[in-house]
Amino acid sequence: MQRKLTHLAVMFALTLVSTFTYGKDETRLYSIQDAMNTQEAKSKLDPSIKLYFADQPPPSIEKSLGTWVTNKKFPLLNKSAKSVCEYTFIDSIEELQHRALKEGGNAVVEIESYYKKMIRPSTEKYMCGVGYVAIGVALRGTVVKIKENEIK
């Protein structure tokens, strides 16, 4: 009987651990503009690498240099989901900008949410995955070279 109770207790504990690790997995939509207006964005993002979300029309594209995906995750750590989502979003945008620099581009176009490969193009909202212990943001964008005289 004692062995059976121990076995049940272990199974219950494993169920709780898996629930807290994987249980809460929801997606939320947050404002791109709010994230881009944060102090984090102002200090981390490179204004010389232009960003165009979803179907925002860029100036004339001289050359397309490839499409790239980011997949950033950060722990929740007693902060609001919105603030960690914004931080993670900005980190993802920064990664796309670094890729643009590496590939010789000066812009990233058609940026869209790509969380768990769910495509969500939007000029206003990005998708953020919220779990019990971590936040995730995945973006996909195409690095391009825009004609220098057309960059605004």
C-alpha positions in Angstrom: 0.0 0.0 0.0 2.8 2.4 0.9 4.5 1.7 -2.4 1.3 2.4 -4.3 0.9 5.7 -2.5 4.5 6.7 -3.3 4.0 5.8 -6.9 0.8 7.9 -7.1 2.6 10.8 -5.4 5.4 10.7 -8.0 3.0 10.5 -10.9 1.0 13.5 -9.5 4.2 15.5 -9.1 5.3 14.8 -12.6 1.9 15.8 -13.9 2.2 19.2 -12.1 5.7 19.8 -13.4 4.6 19.1 -17.0 1.6 21.3 -16.6 3.6 24.2 -15.4 6.3 23.7 -18.0 4.0 23.2 -21.0 0.5 23.9 -19.7 0.0 27.6 -20.3 0.7 28.2 -23.9 -1.4 31.0 -25.3 -0.7 33.6 -27.9 -1.3 37.3 -27.4 -1.3 40.2 -29.8 0.6 43.3 -28.8 1.1 46.7 -30.5 4.1 47.0 -32.8 4.0 50.8 -32.2 4.0 50.4 -28.4 7.1 48.2 -28.6 8.9 50.4 -31.1 8.3 53.4 -28.7 10.0 51.7 -25.7 13.3 52.9 -24.4 14.7 49.5 -25.2 13.8 49.9 -28.9 15.3 53.4 -29.0 18.6 52.2 -27.5 19.0 48.8 -29.4 17.6 49.3 -32.9 19.6 50.7 -35.7 17.8 53.6 -37.5 19.8 53.1 -40.6 18.3 49.7 -41.2 14.7 50.4 -42.3 11.8 48.2 -41.2 8.6 47.5 -43.2 5.9 45.3 -41.6 3.6 43.1 -43.6 2.5 44.8 -46.7 3.9 48.3 -46.0 5.4 49.3 -49.4 9.1 49.9 -49.3 10.9 52.2 -51.8 12.4 50.5 -54.9 14.2 47.3 -54.0 17.5 47.0 -55.7 18.2 43.4 -54.5 16.5 40.8 -52.3 19.1 39.0 -50.1 17.0 36.3 -48.5 14.3 35.6 -46.0 15.2 35.0 -42.4 13.4 33.8 -39.2 14.1 34.7 -35.6 12.9 32.7 -32.6 13.6 34.5 -29.4 12.6 33.3 -25.9 13.0 34.9 -22.5 12.0 34.0 -19.0 9.0 35.7 -17.4 10.9 36.5 -14.2 8.2 38.4 -12.2 7.6 40.9 -14.9 4.4 41.6 -16.9 3.9 39.5 -20.0 3.5 42.7 -22.1 6.9 44.1 -21.0 8.7 40.8 -21.6 6.9 40.4 -25.0 8.0 43.9 -26.0 11.6 43.2 -25.0 11.6 39.9 -26.9 10.0 41.5 -30.0 12.7 44.2 -30.0 15.4 41.6 -29.6 13.9 39.7 -32.6 13.9 42.9 -34.7 17.5 43.6 -33.7 18.4 40.1 -34.9 16.8 40.9 -38.3 18.7 44.1 -38.5 22.0 42.4 -37.7 21.2 39.9 -40.5 20.6 42.8 -42.9 24.0 44.3 -42.0 25.7 40.9 -42.4 24.1 40.3 -45.8 24.8 43.8 -47.1 21.2 45.0 -46.9 19.8 48.3 -45.6 16.2 47.2 -44.9 14.0 44.4 -43.8 10.6 44.0 -45.6 7.5 41.9 -45.2 8.2 41.4 -41.4 5.5 39.2 -40.0 4.9 37.1 -36.9 5.9 33.5 -37.3 5.2 32.0 -33.9 5.1 28.2 -34.1 5.1 28.7 -37.9 1.8 30.4 -37.7 2.1 33.3 -40.2 0.4 36.5 -39.1 1.2 39.5 -41.2 0.2 42.8 -39.7 1.3 46.4 -39.7 -0.1 47.0 -36.2 0.2 43.8 -34.1 2.8 41.1 -33.4 2.2 37.7 -31.9 3.8 36.7 -28.6 3.6 33.2 -27.1 3.1 33.3 -23.3 3.9 30.2 -21.1 4.1 29.8 -17.4 7.9 30.4 -17.3 8.9 31.9 -20.7 7.8 34.2 -23.5 8.5 33.7 -27.2 8.4 35.8 -30.3 9.2 34.6 -33.7 9.4 36.9 -36.7 10.2 36.4 -40.4 11.4 39.1 -42.7 13.2 39.5 -46.0 16.5 41.4 -46.1 16.8 43.7 -49.1 18.9 46.5 -50.5 16.9 49.6 -51.2 18.3 52.2 -53.6 20.3 54.6 -51.5 18.6 57.7 -53.0 15.2 56.4 -52.0 15.8 55.7 -48.3 13.7 57.9 -46.1 
